[in-house]
Amino acid sequence: MPAGTCATGLSICGHNCLLTGEWMSASKIVCHVGPAKDDKGEIIVSTKSGGHGTSTVSFKLLKAEKIGILDQSAVWVDEMNYYDMRTDRNKGISPLSLRPSNPLGIDVDKGKVPLKDLEAMFPGVSGDFTSENFSATWYLIENHSVTSFDQLRMAASNLKKQATRKNEGSLAYVKGGLSTFFEAQDALAAIHQRLESDGTEKVEGSMTQRLENVLNRASDTADTLFQEVLGRKDKADSTRNALNVLQRFKFLFNLPLNIERNTHKGDYDVVINDYEKAKSLFGNTEVPVFKKVYAEVETRIGALRSLLLDKLLETPSTLHDQKRYIRYLSDLHAPGDPAWQCIYAQHKWILGLMQNCKEEFINDQRVGLGAIALDLEGDPRPSALSRIRDTASLKRGCSLRTPRPSTWRYETPQQVQFVEKLSDVVIGQLPNFWKLWISYVNGSLFSETGEKSGQVEKSKKNARQRQNDFKKMIEEVTHRLVKLVRGALLPSTLTELELRLYGGWESKTELTGPWLTQVIHTVRIIFEALVALEIPNDLLQVIQDLLLELRHHCLLVTLHHTAGDVKRLAEKEDWVVDNEGITSLPAQFEQCMVQMLQSLKEPMETKPGEVNILQLDQAQDQASELCVDIMRVFVNCLEQLSNKTDGDIDTSHISVDLASPDPFSGLQEDFCATLEQRLLIILSNCQYLEKHTFLNMAEHFEKHGFTGTDKITQVSVHAVKELDESLFDAYIERKSDPIVGSLEPGIYAGYFDWRDCSTPTGVRNYLKEALVNIITVHAEVFTVSKELVPRVLTRIVDGVAEEMSRLMQCVSSFSMNGAIQARLEINALRDVVASYLSSESHANFKQALEALPQLHSGADQKFLEELLNRFKSSMQLQLTCFQPSNVQPVKR
């Protein structure tokens, strides 16, 4: 009866024995206690009816002595204890494994006699004491070669004692189990008697025959019952063996799936390590199953090689990724040269980017756009060109240029945008391209530590063989860059075939100097970035040549545009004069020229490795001629302004200083500049140009390195002098002719006759009117520029003196009154304008007086002086302007 039916709990020394317990009676329970741990405790039994019961004494759990297979025992021994339960293989322990490890009972001291020597010394025998051909001498030499004789005697004594104990033990076991032997003997005797009674002649009915039949049927039934079980057992054993093989070689069997899984995750290092391990273990295997699995591994590795090669040749990609994929392909022993394939593909991609950059701008007709369908455009990081500018600005502590406004793309010409984008392509891609080649040359693609290996040496050898090919690649990139820039900015330097490939900018407007300066700045950044990579100078010479031509072109274009700007300065003339009698036009001209020179400062600056453009003979001559042309253009502007009529010019008010004490320092604000006043203003400007502006320009030219400044100044001064003389003659003609022309009619007004005239009473009105007209000219000139007053009045006085001399010489005879009247008027005129007399006017007045009769009477001379003094006294206010002491300095 199971214990579970009556007992609900059974615990012996803390071990739960309920599952193995068997209820024998109310006073007996049989159970297995389990592994002994030398525990102490009580026996506790729990039942449904009686509850918990505990023993009154304590028990100690002892470890049972294990009986060996070769040991004699009087009781039945459970052989289950001799199975290896750890491995669950259900294989019994071999009896030989239970042999005593040291039958002599003394310390084993292995000698140094080789096994081969023992086999040669004792052929056909063995040192194993369980073997049939056991040799005691071999055993002793092998295990006790250095054991002393006394220890060997002790070992012999131990063997004798073991033999005696074995015999005594056998007899004791027989004595202890004597009743069992008797019972067996009685059973055998009863069987024999029964057999004798049945008779041996009844074969069919004999007990042994029936027993044999029963046993055969039992065997057949057992086969029938357990055949399926045994078959499943064999299948299970086979499956178990297969699982053991799979478990033992699971690395290989799981490798295809692991390769695919790690490939999807991007763990290529793990895949390569596993492949190298599998190749070393199963690369030369002859086992069909392993060969099949390894072939699948090779298939997956081949697909991985193709995948990595595609990723390597994929663009765009970073230099880090390219190096990584090249190492992977090298570790996977990919065919060919992946590094060179990557270099070749990268070269073609860079050329394609540069060409597509041009095509996109050419095809895009929208002003200010030109968005390029490149991956670089969508990159949120700053462009390569911006990074280089930022780095350079940090090094110098300033920015290379002001930040671009948000409308930069819509205001900048497409050629400039194109060069900017082209520079982003070159600076963004060519450095990595060059670094990839350097890594390929020095072998760092395959070994970052620099250690030598077969792959590194092979890479260096391939690089040496392909050095010329790579040089041609760099030359092709730099030549493509130069030709694309030439096609956009210098199309005249390309052939017709090159224009079809790299041109197409005919519909775009020509760039001005500042935009060309920006282009030169960008190309210089490209050149500096490539020089920083230590690319040989001979490969970059084409960029230097391009820079030289761009700088030359920028110089000429800037000078041409400046000439146009100077020509348009005439439109800005407002005719407002300052205290020096000049308008803002000379200052605007000088400012325009200074701005032109400032804008040329960066293009003309000689960077390391560049040529001074202003030291080239052709550039010097062209620059000098264009500068002279600019000066002539400005002089022509002044001439055009002088030739325009009042209706062609919007005259403005003349600026005057109303606070000046000078009575002629200014006019009313509502006074409009007349043609004569404009002539005076231009004359004043011409004088300022000759004395100041042109000299200042010569200093600016020399400061900025221009040569031939003497020629420029000389031609400019000559041109402005010619204009000055022309305008001065025009002004004198307009002012002097009316005054001179009024003298003769005034003299003979009222039928005046020198031979028959009344006694003089004073200077006649015609001379007073002439003097008032001269005063008017003086006021007009002084209002514009006091510097022009002596020059203008001297010429007018020359004309008046010449006319008076002519008129006097034309008179045939004078009466005494006529002589006094003529001498009075000539002396009055000469004395009034004495400050503006020239040698010519002196001579004319002298000739006029010589043509008159001499006054011999003292009374006549005194009368003449009285009339002259009266005239000067009556017109003292009007004649003040002719006095040099009253010419006050101009406020500045």
Phi, psi and omega in degrees: 000125181298151181294332183295340182282331180245319181264139178257351179198143179213117182228125180237114180054038177086357179265130177280112185246018185296323184289327181264357183283146178230124182281113180266314179199183180293343182241010184214127175228131179250132181205165172263128183280327181105186182300133181278139178234021184056041182276156173238144179171190183253168173258124183239124179240133178240130177232164179292323185272319187263347181079212182274137175227132184238139179294151182276348180238161178263150180240154175244128183273115183261151179277126181288139178286128183280133181261124181287167181293326182271357179277143177281139181219142180274350180240165180284130182258132178288109184286354179298333181293346184262011175265148180281096184280346183287319181268349178058038180263354178058036177249127181290153180285134181295138178301332181292335179286347180265004180293153178295135182287335181224085184294335182278340177078019178234170182294133178276130180232096183297134178272182181255020180280121181297152180296325180297322179294322179295318179296325178288326181284326183233074180291139176081003179236177184219156177269002179277121185286351175270354181279153180292327180258044181294135177242115181295326181295315177303313183299318181292319180295322184286320189251342184220044184290335181248011181284140182287163182294322179297321178292326177293322176296320177297322179295319178298320178296322179296320179297318179297317180296320179297320179294319180295315180298325181293318179292315179295322179294320179298316179296321180294320178295323180293317180296318181293330181252029182295322180295328179292319178296321180294318179296322178293322179294317179297319180295317180296321179295318180296320178297316181297320180295320179295322178293321179296323180291327180287326179093140183275348182286337179274081184293319184290328185256007181291157180296321182293323179293316179296322178296321179295318179297318179298317180295321178295316178297321177298321180294317179296317179297319179296320178298318180296318182291319189256004180298313179296320179296315179296322177298316177296326178296315178298318178296319178297318178298317179297316179297319180297318178297318179297318178295323177298319178295315178298320181292321182289322182246034182297334177304314182288316184291329179272353187297315179304315180293320179295324178298314180296317182294314180291332176294317178296326180278346181085013179274070184289331178298318179297317180298316182294318179297317179296321180293318178297320179294314180295323181293321179290330183271320189235012182296327182245024182290151177250358179287125185303316183296315180295322179296321180295315180293320181293326176297321176295322177299317179297323178298314179295322179293323176298318177296323178294322177300315180297318180297314181294323178294320177297317178295325179295319182274357180287139180232147355280158176211158182276161178297324179298315179294321180298314178298320181296313181293325178295319177296318178301311181295326177293317179294331179272005178056048179293145180290157179078202182233089183301326182296315179291324175300319179294317179299316181295315180295321179295323179296314179296322181293318179297316178298319178296320177299317181295317181291319179296328178301315179293316183298320181296318180289323180293319183283339183273110183265356180284134186293130173079359180270246182082036178289128186263134181278067178241156177293338180294329184293323182276358181287121180290345179285158178294153182293164180297321179296319179295321179295320179294319178299316181297318180297316180295321181293325178293323180293322183269349180080015179209169180268145179291331178200163182291153179300146181285137175289169182295338181264014184303316185295331182270346180259334185282136176301151184294330178297320179292317177300321180297314180295321177300313181293322178297321178294323176300319179296312185292311182291329181283333188247320186296321177302316178295323178298316179292317179296324176297319178295318179298318177296325178292323182289313184273359175082004181290350174298330185250347179209106180288337182277348179086003180290146183281141177208169179298322180292321179294315180295323178295320179297316180297321179295315178297322180295319178297323180289332185254016183296317179294322178297319180291324177300320178294325177297313180297318178298322180294321179294313181293321178293322178296318177300312183295318182291324177295319179292320178297319179299328181275328189240330182231061185297336182290345181271359181255155175283172181296320178294318179294327178295324178294330181272321188243357180266212181105011182258020185297328182281351182272151180287151179288142184284149175271176183302312180301321179290323175296324175298319177296320178296315178300319177301317181293315180295324177296322177297318177300312182298315180296323179294322180285325176295323179297336178279358181065035173288137182306144184296329182294334177282340182256004183297326180296327178289322176298317178297320178298317179299319180298315180290323177296318179295318177297315180296320178297321179298312183292317181296318180297317179294320178297314180294326178295322177300319176295319178297319179295320179299326180279357178295334180301329180290340183266000180293120181255357178062020177269119184260154176260191182293342179270358177083021179239157176267185180281355185297313177300319179295320177296320178297313179297319178297319178299317180292319179296318177298323177298314180294323177296319179293334179273357184298311181291313179298324182278347179296137183264107177280165178304129179088355181262164179260141176290111186296330183280356176263357176279134185301315182296316180294321178299311182297315182295318180295319180296315180298318181291323177295319176298319178299321179298316179298317180294324177300318180293319177297321177296325176300316178297320180294318178298320178297325181286334183274347182284143178277174181298327181286340181276344186239133173278097183288147179238174184286145178276134179278126181232162177259097183290340181276356182290139177287350180293126180293339181245022183282348179193169177242179180292155185295331184278005181284131181259143182292125177272178179299317180297320179294323177295323176298318177296319180297317180293320176300318178297318177297321180297317178298320180294320178299315183293319187272335186232301191300310183295325176292319176298319180296322178299319177296318179296318179299314181295323180297325181265013171087008179286142177256166179074026181293329179297318179295317180299314181295317182297313180295320182296314180296319179299317181295319182287330176293319178299317178295319180300314180297319181296313181292324180295317178298321179296318181293314180299321179298319182287333183260324186279321184302314178299322181292311181296320181292338181275351185289307184298311176300325180292322181295316186261018177295141179074027179057044180291142181224127182293337183273339182221086182223158182283174180295133182298138176247353180157184179288133181286168187292330184298323180288324177296320178296319178299317178295321177297320177296321177294320177299320179299316178297318178302315181296318180297316181290317182297328179298325181273305184204120179292339180294334182274347186301306181300320182295315183291311183295325178298316180293322179293317178297323176302316180294318180294316181297319179296319180293320179296321179296319180296315183296319181293322181288341180277346181282132184282321180204156181235142168280173181296318178295321179295321179296316179297317181297314181295316180295322178301313184290320180292316179296319179299314180296317182294318181292324181295316185260026183301328181291345185241022179277138174253174178299325180292316180292326175300315182295320181293316178298322179296317178296322180296318181290326179292335179284351182264153175293147181282148178265108182272337183275136177293329180294323178294319180294320178294320178297322179296316180295323179296316178297321181293317179293323179297321180296314181295326180288321182288331182247030182300319182295316182291328185272002181297326184295341181273358181273126182298329182292341182266004176276100186274153180291152181277138178292139182236000000 
